[in-house]
Amino acid sequence: MHVDLNDHVTWVGVRDWELRKFHGEEYSTHRGSTYNAYLVRDEKTVLIDTVWLPFAKQFIEQLIHTVDLKEIDYLVMNHGVVDHSGALPELMRHIPDVPIYCTKKGVASLKGQYHQEWNFQVVKTGDRLSLGKRELIFIEAPMLHWPDSMFTYLTENNILFSNDAFGQHYATSEMFNDLVDPAELYQECLKYYANILTPFSPMVTRKINEVLGFNLPVDMICPSHGVLWRDHPEQIIHSYLKWAEGVPENQITVVYDTMWENTRKMADAIVEGIQEADPEVSVKVINVGKGDKNDVITDVFQSKGVIVGSSTINRGILTSVAGFLEEVKGLQLKGKQGGAFGSYGWSGESVKQIREHLKSAGFRVEDEGVAVLWTPDADGVEACRQYGRTFAEGLKG
Ligand SMILES: Cc1cc2nc3c(=O)[nH]c(=O)nc-3n(C[C@H](O)[C@H](O)[C@H](O)COP(=O)(O)O)c2cc1C
């Protein structure tokens, strides 16, 4: 399958409707994904990126219906990781001498994975490649989201091929942002940013400002996953700038796990207290043992406050909560308030440990949290309500 974006640019990627987990088991993809590759035809013909390894054969078969492979003059690899380069070895069997344009670290990545001495052409920011009437301009984009990443800009058509930046794991039959449900699209973009790009936020801000400084007109942004931005493509750039700044929504998220519902009862009372103190604030309540880890992270990313609960087990915390806190630590979230709660039977270490985890993840932790022995009674419920009230009051307005 291929889709013409205009007279000179064709999408030649693959839709993966079935994908439910990506990066091994690390990232959930409820709506599948796409691996986007693009063919640009001028006096010269260039292929930008390929697809994930399991789709290599399908990709080449499709490509042959669109172009005689011998007509491809150049390859551009914006990012060497296997979901974009997986079809490269198969393709290079057909066109072994075609030059591959990528960053210096892209060469290292491709050589490291495929151990081939292909005709690599290293490019740096500002380097240009003439295709005839059109030119490609390369822009290195390290850590958006890997060290080797780069963007490629096509003149005349004013298209930014941004690879993983501005993408989403979202398989749809509609190719463009103006044709899909905007709420679904926003959610997938936000989830992608929250889970994958958050640690690199300072670099996101710097890189976007650098690219905006080039004053290149951008009529379309074509990422390597999901739909293409042709309607007001600047909207996703503005969302990235906002997310990179880390400005939260008016939201508090309560994340917990429980063995026998005692900590859940505490969570319910804390939520009541939050809502009494601030009826305006949006509250999300998630049992992290049952919820999807990446969706939880997305809610945490949006929140100004996060209250984490676990009962004490063997002098520690429940493994689902521990895993969640470990994940949060890696994201280096900024400017969020943290709180802790949990039921216990005798020694009651969980609340202290959660507070320590949150502090080391960069949260402000300004209170002692709330712990309840066994099942909360009326006083225990009131202590939790009061905790919720105080937490929300501190974050109000
Ligand atoms: C396997 C197991 C280990 C436990 N270890 C501890 C412990 O080390 N210290 C403690 O204070 N309570 C311990 N408890 C008691 C629980 O913390 C207590 O039952 C609590 O009320 C459970 O809350 P939950 O229903 O929210 O899970 C343990 C309970 C279980 C089942």
PDBQT file of the ligand as one rigid body, heavy atoms in Angstrom, charges set to zero:
ROOT
HETATM    1  C1  LIG A 401       2.617 -11.386  53.248  1.00  0.00    +0.000 C 
HETATM    2  C2  LIG A 401       2.346 -10.226  54.171  1.00  0.00    +0.000 A 
HETATM    3  C3  LIG A 401       3.407  -9.584  54.752  1.00  0.00    +0.000 A 
HETATM    4  C4  LIG A 401       3.187  -8.529  55.629  1.00  0.00    +0.000 A 
HETATM    5  N1  LIG A 401       4.261  -7.880  56.168  1.00  0.00    +0.000 NA
HETATM    6  C5  LIG A 401       4.051  -6.832  56.991  1.00  0.00    +0.000 A 
HETATM    7  C6  LIG A 401       5.146  -6.155  57.600  1.00  0.00    +0.000 A 
HETATM    8  O1  LIG A 401       6.319  -6.487  57.364  1.00  0.00    +0.000 OA
HETATM    9  N2  LIG A 401       4.897  -5.103  58.406  1.00  0.00    +0.000 N 
HETATM   10  C7  LIG A 401       3.622  -4.691  58.655  1.00  0.00    +0.000 A 
HETATM   11  O2  LIG A 401       3.444  -3.707  59.355  1.00  0.00    +0.000 OA
HETATM   12  N3  LIG A 401       2.556  -5.328  58.131  1.00  0.00    +0.000 NA
HETATM   13  C8  LIG A 401       2.730  -6.385  57.310  1.00  0.00    +0.000 A 
HETATM   14  N4  LIG A 401       1.663  -7.043  56.756  1.00  0.00    +0.000 N 
HETATM   15  C9  LIG A 401       0.295  -6.637  57.147  1.00  0.00    +0.000 C 
HETATM   16  C10 LIG A 401      -0.372  -5.705  56.139  1.00  0.00    +0.000 C 
HETATM   17  O3  LIG A 401       0.365  -4.531  55.974  1.00  0.00    +0.000 OA
HETATM   18  C11 LIG A 401      -1.786  -5.391  56.647  1.00  0.00    +0.000 C 
HETATM   19  O4  LIG A 401      -2.568  -6.558  56.606  1.00  0.00    +0.000 OA
HETATM   20  C12 LIG A 401      -2.473  -4.282  55.890  1.00  0.00    +0.000 C 
HETATM   21  O5  LIG A 401      -3.649  -3.900  56.564  1.00  0.00    +0.000 OA
HETATM   22  C13 LIG A 401      -2.832  -4.717  54.492  1.00  0.00    +0.000 C 
HETATM   23  O6  LIG A 401      -3.382  -3.634  53.814  1.00  0.00    +0.000 OA
HETATM   24  P1  LIG A 401      -3.992  -3.814  52.343  1.00  0.00    +0.000 P 
HETATM   25  O7  LIG A 401      -5.305  -4.516  52.479  1.00  0.00    +0.000 OA
HETATM   26  O8  LIG A 401      -4.168  -2.433  51.832  1.00  0.00    +0.000 OA
HETATM   27  O9  LIG A 401      -3.003  -4.574  51.551  1.00  0.00    +0.000 OA
HETATM   28  C14 LIG A 401       1.865  -8.104  55.905  1.00  0.00    +0.000 A 
HETATM   29  C15 LIG A 401       0.805  -8.768  55.295  1.00  0.00    +0.000 A 
HETATM   30  C16 LIG A 401       1.027  -9.800  54.434  1.00  0.00    +0.000 A 
HETATM   31  C17 LIG A 401      -0.121 -10.492  53.755  1.00  0.00    +0.000 C 
ENDROOT
TORSDOF 0
